Amino acid sequence: MKYLFGMALLLCLVPLVSCQTAGTSEIVHSAKDHELAGEVHRNLRDGLVLDGSRIGVTVQDGIVTLHGAVRDRAVKARATSIAENVPGVVKVNNNLSL
């Protein structure tokens, strides 16, 4: 019974959890935002040589916020460009620091 309650609670909280993968975190607020965060994350991973950079992706209502630290301005600009080109992204806030 405790197991079933725990699983039910977990399923209710899934859209609000933070996921950490390969140095990148995603915080999502809905199933659509979850899919969008995953796509942004994959595109960032595939399009950048992250070299120890940690880029967090937060998505709420299609608005993507990038946060964390990158090694130079070129990576920061490229991250914005990659996120902007993901279908469904409404806006990108780049809060990455150098």
C-alpha positions as CSV (number, residue, x, y, z in Angstrom):
1,M,0.0,0.0,0.0
2,K,2.8,2.4,0.9
3,Y,4.5,1.5,-2.4
4,L,1.3,2.4,-4.4
5,F,0.9,5.7,-2.5
6,G,4.5,6.6,-3.2
7,M,4.2,5.8,-6.9
8,A,1.0,7.9,-7.1
9,L,2.7,10.8,-5.4
10,L,5.7,10.5,-7.7
11,L,3.5,10.5,-10.8
12,C,1.8,13.7,-9.6
13,L,5.1,15.5,-9.1
14,V,6.8,14.4,-12.3
15,P,6.0,17.6,-14.2
16,L,7.5,19.7,-11.5
17,V,10.8,18.0,-10.8
18,S,14.3,18.9,-11.8
19,C,16.1,16.4,-14.0
20,Q,19.9,16.3,-14.0
21,T,21.7,14.8,-17.0
22,A,25.2,15.1,-18.3
23,G,26.0,18.3,-16.6
24,T,22.7,20.0,-17.7
25,S,19.7,20.4,-15.6
26,E,16.1,20.9,-16.7
27,I,13.3,22.3,-14.6
28,V,9.9,21.9,-16.3
29,H,6.4,22.9,-15.4
30,S,4.2,21.0,-17.9
31,A,4.4,18.0,-20.2
32,K,4.8,20.3,-23.2
33,D,7.6,22.2,-21.4
34,H,9.2,18.9,-20.4
35,E,9.4,17.9,-24.1
36,L,10.7,21.3,-25.1
37,A,13.4,21.3,-22.3
38,G,14.5,17.8,-23.5
39,E,14.8,19.0,-27.1
40,V,16.7,22.1,-26.1
41,H,19.0,20.0,-23.9
42,R,19.6,17.5,-26.8
43,N,20.3,20.3,-29.2
44,L,22.7,22.0,-26.8
45,R,24.5,18.8,-26.2
46,D,24.8,18.0,-29.9
47,G,25.6,21.5,-31.0
48,L,28.2,22.6,-28.4
49,V,31.4,21.1,-27.1
50,L,30.5,21.7,-23.5
51,D,34.0,21.2,-22.0
52,G,32.9,21.3,-18.4
53,S,30.3,24.0,-19.1
54,R,27.2,23.5,-17.1
55,I,24.1,24.8,-18.8
56,G,20.8,24.6,-17.1
57,V,17.6,24.8,-19.0
58,T,14.4,26.1,-17.4
59,V,11.2,26.1,-19.5
60,Q,7.9,27.7,-18.6
61,D,5.1,28.3,-21.1
62,G,7.6,27.9,-24.0
63,I,10.0,30.5,-22.5
64,V,13.4,29.0,-22.2
65,T,15.9,30.3,-19.6
66,L,19.5,29.2,-19.9
67,H,21.6,29.4,-16.7
68,G,25.0,28.3,-15.6
69,A,28.6,28.9,-16.6
70,V,30.3,28.6,-20.0
71,R,33.9,29.2,-21.1
72,D,33.5,32.1,-23.5
73,R,31.1,34.5,-25.2
74,A,31.0,32.4,-28.4
75,V,29.6,29.5,-26.5
76,K,27.1,31.8,-24.8
77,A,25.9,33.2,-28.1
78,R,25.8,29.8,-29.7
79,A,23.7,28.4,-26.8
80,T,21.1,31.2,-27.4
81,S,21.0,30.5,-31.1
82,I,20.6,26.8,-30.6
83,A,17.7,27.3,-28.1
84,E,16.0,29.9,-30.4
85,N,15.9,27.4,-33.3
86,V,14.0,24.7,-31.4
87,P,10.4,24.5,-32.6
88,G,8.0,25.7,-29.9
89,V,10.4,28.0,-28.2
90,V,8.7,31.4,-27.6
91,K,11.6,33.3,-26.2
92,V,15.1,32.6,-24.8
93,N,16.5,34.4,-21.7
94,N,20.2,33.8,-21.6
95,N,21.5,34.1,-18.0
96,L,24.7,32.2,-18.7
97,S,27.8,33.6,-17.0
98,L,31.4,33.4,-18.2
